[in-house]
């Protein structure tokens, strides 16, 4: 069983503490994806807006990957 620990994450203007059992390497990859999706902070943007835009960017990236995987599976099944 993995031991859980506290990790720290900054999204936009906010810093958050999470308790997780995710390995450091996995968490670093997740954190990198969030950082990329968050992009540059728009000066004067509210934290809520930054979180919403980050969420939309992550959802778009997930949808794009899902679409590509479906296309690959369809080609394999043919």
N, C-alpha and C positions, 0 to 999 in steps of 0.2 A: 504494500500500500504506500502510495506517495505521501510524503509529509507536506502539509500546507504551510505556507509562509506568507508574510506580507510583502507585496511588491508595490512600487510607486509608478504612477502613470500621469503624464501631463497631456491634456488635450486642450488646445487653445490657451485660455487664460487660467484654467483650473488644474489643480493637482489633486489626484485621487489615490487613496490607499485601497488595494484589493487584497483579499486573502485568497490564495490559489495554490493548487498543487501542480500547476503547469511547470515543466522543467524550464530552466533559465533560457536555454537555446530557443525553445518554442515561444516563450514569452517575448524574447527579443525580436523574433520574426513578427509576432502579432503587433508589438509596439511599433515596429518599423512600418507596417502596413497602415496603422492608425496615423503615424506621423506623416506619411506620404499623402493620405487622404485628407488630412487636416490642412495641408498646404500652408501657405503664408497667411498669417493672421492679418485680416483686414483691419486697418487702424480704425478704432471706434466701434468695431463690431461687438455685439453683445455675446456673452458666452453661450447663451441658448442658440443663437444663430450659428455660431461656430460649430456647436455640437450637431445641429440639424444638417448643415452642409457636409460635415464629415460623415454623418450617417448616410446621406444621399450618395456621396462619392463611393463609400464602401459597398453600398447596395448595388450601384452601377457596376463596380468592378466584379462583384460576385455574379451578377447577371451576365456579364460579358464572358466570364470563365465558364459559367454553366452552359451558355449557348455554344461556345467552342467545343466543350466536352460532348454535348449532344450531337454536334456535327461529326465529330470523330467517331463516336459510337455508331452513328448511322452508316458511315463509310465502312466500318469494320463489319457490320452486320450484312452489308450488301454482298 
